[in-house]
Amino acid sequence: MTGPQITITYCTQCNWLLRASWMASELLNTFGTELGSVTLVPGTGGVFHIDVDGTQVWERKRDGGFPDAVTLKRLIRDIALPDWNLGHADSSATSD
C-alpha cells in the first residue's frame, strides 16, 4: 500500500520554488515514509496550490495567501493521515 500523494504546484514566474520546496521538506520531515510522494509541479500565472491524492486542499487565491507550516501539516494530517499526532501543533490547536 502506498501513502498519500502530495502535489505542490507553484508559479515559476513568481519565484515560488523555494517556498514550495520548503513546504515539501516540512511535510517529508513530519510524515516521512507515511507519504507516498511529494511532487513539485512548476506552473505560471500566479498559481500556488496543494493537492492530496488529486483533491485540492489549499489554493493561494481562494485561501488568502500561503499556509504556515502548522496549518499545512494539519491540513495534510486531517485529510490523509487522521490518526497522526502532530505533537505541539496539536497542543496549540486545543489551547486556542
C-alpha positions in Angstrom: 0.0 0.0 0.0 1.3 3.4 -0.9 0.7 6.6 1.2 -1.0 9.8 0.1 0.4 11.6 -2.9 1.0 15.3 -2.3 1.4 17.7 -5.2 2.5 21.3 -4.7 2.0 23.4 -7.9 3.9 26.7 -7.8 4.5 29.7 -10.1 7.9 29.9 -11.7 7.3 33.5 -12.8 6.7 34.5 -9.1 9.8 32.6 -8.0 7.9 30.4 -5.5 10.1 27.3 -5.9 11.9 28.0 -2.6 8.5 28.3 -0.8 7.2 25.1 -2.4 10.3 23.1 -1.7 10.4 24.3 1.9 6.8 23.1 2.3 7.7 19.8 0.7 10.6 19.4 3.2 8.3 20.2 6.1 5.9 17.5 5.1 8.6 15.0 4.5 10.3 15.7 7.8 7.0 15.4 9.7 5.3 12.4 7.9 8.3 10.6 6.4 7.5 7.3 4.9 3.8 7.6 5.6 3.6 9.7 2.4 3.7 8.0 -0.9 5.3 11.1 -2.6 5.6 14.8 -2.5 5.8 16.3 -6.0 6.7 19.8 -7.1 5.0 20.9 -10.3 6.1 24.2 -12.0 3.3 26.5 -13.3 2.8 30.1 -14.3 0.3 32.9 -13.8 0.5 33.2 -10.0 -0.6 29.6 -9.4 0.1 28.0 -6.0 -2.0 25.1 -4.8 -1.6 21.9 -2.8 -3.4 18.7 -3.6 -3.7 15.4 -1.7 -4.5 12.4 -4.0 -5.8 14.8 -6.6 -8.1 16.8 -4.3 -7.1 20.4 -3.8 -6.7 21.3 -0.1 -5.1 24.8 -0.5 -5.3 27.4 -3.2 -3.4 30.7 -2.7 -6.1 33.0 -4.2 -9.1 31.2 -2.6 -7.5 30.7 0.8 -5.8 34.1 1.1 -2.1 33.5 0.7 0.2 30.7 1.8 -0.3 28.3 4.7 2.2 28.4 7.6 3.9 25.1 8.5 1.4 24.2 11.2 -1.6 24.9 9.1 -0.2 22.9 6.2 0.6 19.9 8.4 -2.8 19.9 10.0 -4.5 20.0 6.6 -2.5 17.1 5.3 -2.9 15.1 8.5 -6.7 15.8 8.7 -7.2 14.6 5.1 -4.6 11.9 4.6 -3.4 10.7 8.0 -6.2 11.4 10.5 -4.6 9.3 13.3 -1.3 11.0 13.1 -0.3 13.0 16.2 1.3 16.3 15.5 2.6 16.8 19.0 3.0 20.5 19.9 1.0 21.6 16.8 -2.0 19.7 18.2 -1.5 21.1 21.7 -1.6 24.7 20.4 -4.8 23.9 18.4 -6.6 22.8 21.5 -5.4 25.8 23.6 -6.5 28.5 21.1 
